[in-house]
Amino acid sequence: MSRKKRPQSRIAKRLRCSRCGCFAPRDLTSKAAENWSGKWVEGRLAVIVCPPCQTPLENAEAAANEAEVTVRRAEGGTFLPDPVLCITGTTLEDPGTVLYGRDHLQRIRARGQAENLGLVSDLPLDTRCVPIVGGVMIYPPGR
């Protein structure tokens, strides 16, 4: 008698504060999640901290990072969170040039993991990609 195996479904875990263990809001773009902070390590969210557990220094860092992203968006850039790979060509037909994400590619090559890697292809040759905390700002040509 054989048993049928249930298909493995990948259920994303709900994030918890790294200090007190309380659950983060399910929708991280919601108003309830706006004061939560995170620290990125190697393109992955490594630590998440709820508002009551944040130190004054962490609050200041978060405010500075938010201001930096706001200013850069005003300069015509688009923020993309890590891990992301930005290239000028298409992946198979024309590999193009890697503008941002070489470190992500090296980790994938070494570890064989490509989970959650975003891809932005077909960027014009004169596109500028500027790394900032938690991601990259992409500036199209002429900006």
Disulfide bonds with the S-S distance in Angstrom:
none
